[in-house]
């Protein structure tokens, strides 16, 4: 296939000029917004034309940036992708994923934040997984180990959720959920920030999903279905004082944020915290005990912060007309970082003071 493809492409007379132009416009330093783990701030940086972005860290905001992981050194052709997937709630551990040659298969490893050393926790046969922490371990999604020689040809079936306890081998991981009747379903898990509930999404593809929850304080509890069918998208944003806060498109094509009691989720008990309006409510996240809402209005993002009851709405002044990403954090955060991009700006990073509602 490569011989046929490149014999044609190499015969295009202006192909080299396209390549030169692309290199010119793409060859600039690219950085991600930093995020905190322990005493360190981690971020990604690509000098311009590196195959993979390098993971850096610095101690405190004013510390010296140092290379933490350089994926480009993991293979001669630069096709190994390494990413930080999650930080433990106590900020002592990182979960990283390693993917080779563009494969969806990912190997998960755990590193200590302070030392940067691996703990020895290695999880194989993960694909399309989230990381959801609880106590001294985390939930993740994986497939059964395929027979030797079928790793890239066997049909992916029985995408299941497991719990991994730090320090134990993968063979001891606890199976949390597997649907034997529908082997081609996908399953993802998150935990609410207070680690009270495990939220599971079940999907047949890439659009629409069912939602379940599991009470992690009750060892005898089973999964409870919150939303049925695959026509809608419902995201549990948070749990607070016995209520779920859910970003939903049910009876709201432009989305809204609703609140309802966990033990009585029928729609007659739904309360609009952010009602639907004429503009798409793209996302709702939390940080600093505030709700942070991002809309698409007139082909640009507008962002707002408010209390959990929807009061004290304040617009977050963005740098201009463009797109914002990364507005979210932990309830104890006093500030967070976000990235703003536009047609004229390839991406600038801003520090947002939640209490002052100001960016710099």
C-alpha positions as CSV (number, residue, x, y, z in Angstrom):
1,X,0.0,0.0,0.0
2,X,2.8,2.4,0.8
3,X,4.5,1.6,-2.5
4,X,1.4,2.4,-4.5
5,X,0.5,5.5,-2.4
6,X,4.0,7.1,-2.4
7,X,4.7,6.4,-6.1
8,X,1.6,8.6,-6.8
9,X,2.3,11.3,-4.2
10,X,5.9,11.7,-5.2
11,X,4.9,12.4,-8.7
12,X,2.9,15.5,-7.8
13,X,5.2,18.4,-8.9
14,X,4.1,20.9,-6.2
15,X,4.1,18.4,-3.3
16,X,7.5,19.6,-2.0
17,X,6.3,23.2,-2.1
18,X,3.2,22.3,0.0
19,X,5.5,20.5,2.5
20,X,7.8,23.5,2.7
21,X,4.9,25.9,3.3
22,X,3.4,23.6,5.9
23,X,6.7,23.4,7.8
24,X,7.0,27.2,7.7
25,X,3.6,27.8,9.3
26,X,3.7,24.9,11.7
27,X,7.2,25.4,13.0
28,X,6.6,27.4,16.1
29,X,6.7,26.5,19.8
30,X,3.5,25.0,21.2
31,X,2.7,24.6,24.9
32,X,-0.2,23.2,26.9
33,X,-1.7,24.9,29.9
34,X,0.1,23.7,33.1
35,X,-1.7,21.6,35.8
36,X,-0.6,21.0,39.3
37,X,0.5,17.8,41.0
38,X,2.1,18.1,44.4
39,X,4.6,20.9,44.4
40,X,5.0,20.6,40.6
41,X,3.4,22.0,37.5
42,X,3.4,19.8,34.5
43,X,2.9,20.9,30.9
44,X,3.6,19.8,27.3
45,X,5.9,21.6,24.9
46,X,6.8,21.0,21.3
47,X,9.7,23.1,19.9
48,X,8.0,23.2,16.5
49,X,8.5,20.1,14.4
50,X,9.1,17.4,17.1
51,X,7.2,14.2,16.4
52,X,5.8,14.1,20.0
53,X,5.4,16.9,22.5
54,X,7.8,16.6,25.5
55,X,6.4,16.6,29.0
56,X,8.1,19.1,31.3
57,X,7.7,20.0,35.0
58,X,8.8,22.8,37.2
59,X,8.7,23.2,41.0
60,X,6.2,26.0,41.7
61,X,5.2,28.5,39.2
62,X,8.6,30.2,39.2
63,X,10.7,27.1,39.1
64,X,13.0,26.0,36.3
65,X,11.4,23.9,33.6
66,X,12.9,20.4,33.3
67,X,12.2,17.5,31.0
68,X,10.1,14.9,32.8
69,X,9.4,12.5,29.9
70,X,10.6,12.8,26.3
71,X,8.5,10.4,24.1
72,X,10.8,11.1,21.2
73,X,13.5,9.1,22.9
74,X,11.3,6.0,23.2
75,X,11.6,5.0,19.5
76,X,13.9,5.8,16.6
77,X,11.0,7.0,14.4
78,X,9.2,9.0,17.0
79,X,6.0,7.1,16.8
80,X,5.7,6.3,20.6
81,X,3.1,8.5,22.2
82,X,3.3,9.1,26.0
83,X,0.8,11.1,27.9
84,X,-0.1,11.9,31.5
85,X,-3.6,10.5,31.9
86,X,-4.4,11.4,35.5
87,X,-3.2,12.7,38.8
88,X,-4.2,11.0,42.0
89,X,-6.4,13.1,44.3
90,X,-3.5,13.4,46.9
91,X,-1.2,14.5,44.0
92,X,1.4,11.8,44.8
93,X,1.0,9.7,41.7
94,X,0.6,10.1,37.9
95,X,-0.9,7.6,35.5
96,X,0.8,7.7,32.1
97,X,-0.2,5.9,28.9
98,X,2.1,4.6,26.3
99,X,0.9,3.9,22.7
100,X,3.1,2.7,19.9
101,X,2.9,3.4,16.1
102,X,-0.5,5.0,16.3
103,X,-2.2,2.0,17.9
104,X,-5.3,2.5,20.1
105,X,-3.8,-0.1,22.5
106,X,-2.4,1.7,25.5
107,X,-0.2,0.5,28.4
108,X,-0.8,2.3,31.6
109,X,2.0,2.9,34.2
110,X,2.1,4.7,37.5
111,X,4.8,7.2,38.5
112,X,5.6,8.9,41.7
113,X,5.2,12.7,41.3
114,X,8.1,13.6,43.6
115,X,10.7,11.2,42.3
116,X,9.4,10.6,38.8
117,X,10.1,6.9,39.4
118,X,7.8,4.1,38.3
119,X,6.0,2.2,41.0
120,X,5.9,-1.0,39.1
121,X,2.2,-0.9,38.4
122,X,1.8,-1.9,34.7
123,X,-1.7,-2.4,33.1
124,X,-2.0,-3.9,29.6
125,X,-4.8,-4.3,27.0
126,X,-6.4,-1.0,27.8
127,X,-8.1,0.9,25.0
128,X,-10.6,3.9,25.1
129,X,-10.2,4.2,28.9
130,X,-10.7,6.9,31.5
131,X,-9.0,6.9,34.9
132,X,-11.2,7.2,38.0
133,X,-9.5,7.4,41.4
134,X,-10.9,5.9,44.6
135,X,-8.9,5.5,47.8
136,X,-5.5,3.9,46.9
137,X,-6.3,2.9,43.4
138,X,-8.4,3.7,40.3
139,X,-11.0,2.3,37.9
140,X,-10.1,1.8,34.2
141,X,-11.4,0.1,31.1
142,X,-9.8,-2.8,29.3
143,X,-10.4,-5.7,27.0
144,X,-9.5,-9.4,27.7
145,X,-6.0,-10.3,26.8
146,X,-6.0,-11.5,23.2
147,X,-4.3,-14.8,22.1
148,X,-0.8,-14.4,20.9
149,X,-0.7,-13.4,17.3
150,X,-4.2,-11.8,17.3
151,X,-3.4,-8.6,19.2
152,X,-4.2,-6.5,16.1
153,X,-6.7,-8.7,14.3
154,X,-9.1,-10.0,17.0
155,X,-12.4,-8.3,17.3
156,X,-12.6,-6.1,20.4
157,X,-15.3,-7.5,22.6
158,X,-16.2,-7.2,26.3
159,X,-14.9,-3.7,27.1
160,X,-15.0,-3.9,30.9
161,X,-14.3,-1.8,33.9
162,X,-11.8,-3.0,36.5
163,X,-10.4,-1.6,39.7
164,X,-6.6,-1.5,40.2
165,X,-5.1,-1.1,43.7
166,X,-1.7,0.5,43.7
167,X,1.1,-1.9,44.4
168,X,-0.7,-5.0,43.1
169,X,-0.3,-6.9,39.9
170,X,-2.9,-6.5,37.1
171,X,-4.0,-10.2,37.7
172,X,-5.5,-9.1,41.0
173,X,-7.6,-6.3,39.6
174,X,-11.2,-6.5,40.5
175,X,-13.8,-6.8,37.7
176,X,-16.4,-4.1,38.4
177,X,-18.6,-4.3,35.3
178,X,-18.9,-6.5,32.1
179,X,-21.9,-6.8,29.8
180,X,-21.8,-10.4,28.6
181,X,-25.1,-9.9,26.6
182,X,-23.7,-7.0,24.6
183,X,-20.0,-7.7,24.0
184,X,-19.5,-4.8,21.6
185,X,-20.5,-2.1,24.0
186,X,-18.0,0.5,25.3
187,X,-17.8,1.4,29.0
188,X,-16.1,4.4,30.7
189,X,-16.0,5.3,34.4
190,X,-15.4,8.5,36.3
191,X,-15.7,9.2,40.0
192,X,-17.3,12.3,41.5
193,X,-14.8,14.7,43.1
194,X,-15.8,13.5,46.6
195,X,-15.3,9.9,45.5
196,X,-18.8,9.0,46.6
197,X,-20.1,7.8,43.3
198,X,-18.7,5.9,40.3
199,X,-20.3,7.2,37.1
200,X,-20.4,4.8,34.2
201,X,-21.2,5.6,30.6
202,X,-22.2,2.8,28.2
203,X,-22.2,3.4,24.4
204,X,-22.7,1.5,21.2
205,X,-20.4,4.0,19.3
206,X,-19.4,7.6,19.3
207,X,-22.8,9.4,19.7
208,X,-25.1,9.1,22.6
209,X,-24.7,6.9,25.7
210,X,-26.5,5.5,28.7
211,X,-25.5,6.6,32.2
212,X,-25.3,4.6,35.4
213,X,-24.0,5.3,38.9
214,X,-22.6,3.1,41.7
215,X,-22.7,4.1,45.4
216,X,-19.1,3.5,46.5
217,X,-20.0,3.9,50.2
218,X,-22.2,0.9,50.1
219,X,-20.3,-2.4,49.5
220,X,-23.6,-4.1,48.6
221,X,-24.7,-1.6,46.1
222,X,-25.2,-2.3,42.4
223,X,-25.2,0.0,39.4
224,X,-28.3,2.1,39.0
225,X,-29.3,3.4,35.6
226,X,-29.7,7.2,35.4
227,X,-30.4,7.6,31.7
228,X,-31.6,5.0,29.2
229,X,-31.1,4.8,25.4
230,X,-28.5,6.3,23.1
231,X,-30.2,9.4,21.7
232,X,-28.9,11.8,24.3
233,X,-25.7,12.9,26.0
234,X,-25.8,13.4,29.8
235,X,-22.7,14.2,31.8
236,X,-22.6,14.2,35.6
237,X,-20.7,17.3,36.3
238,X,-20.6,16.9,40.1
239,X,-22.3,15.5,43.2
240,X,-23.0,17.9,46.1
241,X,-25.2,17.6,49.2
242,X,-27.1,14.6,47.8
243,X,-27.7,16.1,44.4
244,X,-26.3,15.2,41.0
245,X,-25.5,18.2,38.6
246,X,-26.0,17.0,35.0
247,X,-25.2,18.7,31.7
248,X,-28.0,17.3,29.4
249,X,-29.6,17.7,26.0
250,X,-32.9,16.0,27.2
251,X,-35.7,18.4,26.2
252,X,-32.9,20.9,25.5
253,X,-31.1,20.6,22.1
254,X,-28.8,23.5,23.2
255,X,-28.2,21.8,26.5
256,X,-28.9,22.9,30.1
257,X,-27.6,22.1,33.6
258,X,-30.0,20.4,35.9
259,X,-29.9,19.3,39.5
260,X,-31.9,16.4,41.1
261,X,-31.7,14.2,44.2
262,X,-29.6,11.1,43.7
263,X,-32.2,9.0,45.4
264,X,-35.1,10.5,43.4
265,X,-33.9,11.3,39.9
266,X,-37.2,11.3,38.1
267,X,-37.6,14.2,35.8
268,X,-40.3,15.8,37.8
269,X,-37.6,16.5,40.4
270,X,-35.3,18.2,38.0
271,X,-34.4,21.8,38.7
272,X,-32.8,24.0,36.1
273,X,-29.6,25.5,37.4
274,X,-28.6,26.8,33.9
275,X,-31.7,26.9,31.7
276,X,-31.5,26.3,28.0
277,X,-31.3,29.4,25.8
278,X,-30.6,30.3,22.2
279,X,-26.9,29.5,22.4
280,X,-25.2,26.1,22.8
281,X,-24.1,25.4,26.3
282,X,-20.9,23.6,25.2
283,X,-19.7,22.5,28.6
284,X,-20.0,23.0,32.4
285,X,-17.1,22.3,34.7
286,X,-16.3,23.1,38.3
287,X,-13.4,24.8,40.2
288,X,-13.0,26.7,43.4
289,X,-16.5,25.7,44.4
290,X,-17.9,27.5,41.4
291,X,-19.6,26.4,38.2
292,X,-17.9,27.4,35.0
293,X,-20.0,27.4,31.9
294,X,-18.9,27.8,28.3
295,X,-21.2,28.8,25.5
296,X,-20.9,29.0,21.7
297,X,-22.4,32.4,20.7
298,X,-22.0,34.0,17.3
299,X,-19.2,31.5,16.4
300,X,-17.1,32.3,19.5
301,X,-16.9,31.1,23.1
302,X,-18.3,33.1,26.0
303,X,-17.7,31.9,29.5
304,X,-19.4,32.5,32.9
305,X,-18.9,31.6,36.5
306,X,-21.7,31.2,39.0
307,X,-22.6,29.6,42.3
308,X,-24.0,26.1,42.5
309,X,-27.6,27.4,42.7
310,X,-27.1,29.4,39.5
311,X,-26.8,32.7,41.3
312,X,-24.2,35.4,41.1
313,X,-23.5,34.9,37.4
314,X,-20.4,36.7,36.2
315,X,-19.0,36.7,32.7
316,X,-15.4,35.6,32.4
317,X,-13.7,38.2,30.2
318,X,-11.9,36.3,27.4
319,X,-9.0,37.8,25.4
320,X,-11.1,38.2,22.3
321,X,-13.1,36.2,19.7
322,X,-12.0,32.6,19.7
323,X,-12.1,29.3,21.6
324,X,-11.4,28.5,25.2
325,X,-10.3,25.2,26.7
326,X,-9.3,24.0,30.1
327,X,-11.7,25.9,32.3
328,X,-12.0,23.5,35.2
329,X,-10.2,22.3,38.3
330,X,-10.7,21.2,41.9
331,X,-13.0,22.7,44.5
332,X,-10.0,24.0,46.6
333,X,-8.3,25.7,43.6
334,X,-7.9,29.5,43.9
335,X,-6.7,29.8,40.3
336,X,-6.6,27.6,37.2
337,X,-5.1,27.9,33.7
338,X,-6.9,27.9,30.4
339,X,-5.9,28.1,26.7
340,X,-7.4,30.6,24.3
341,X,-7.0,30.2,20.5
342,X,-8.4,32.2,17.5
343,X,-7.9,32.6,13.8
344,X,-5.1,35.1,14.6
345,X,-3.8,33.4,17.7
346,X,-2.4,29.8,17.7
347,X,-2.8,29.6,21.4
348,X,-2.0,31.7,24.5
349,X,-2.2,30.4,28.1
350,X,-3.9,32.5,30.8
351,X,-4.0,32.2,34.6
352,X,-7.5,32.7,35.9
353,X,-8.1,34.0,39.4
354,X,-11.5,32.5,40.4
355,X,-12.4,34.8,43.3
356,X,-11.3,38.0,41.5
357,X,-12.8,36.7,38.2
358,X,-9.8,38.0,36.3
359,X,-7.2,36.6,33.9
360,X,-3.5,37.4,33.2
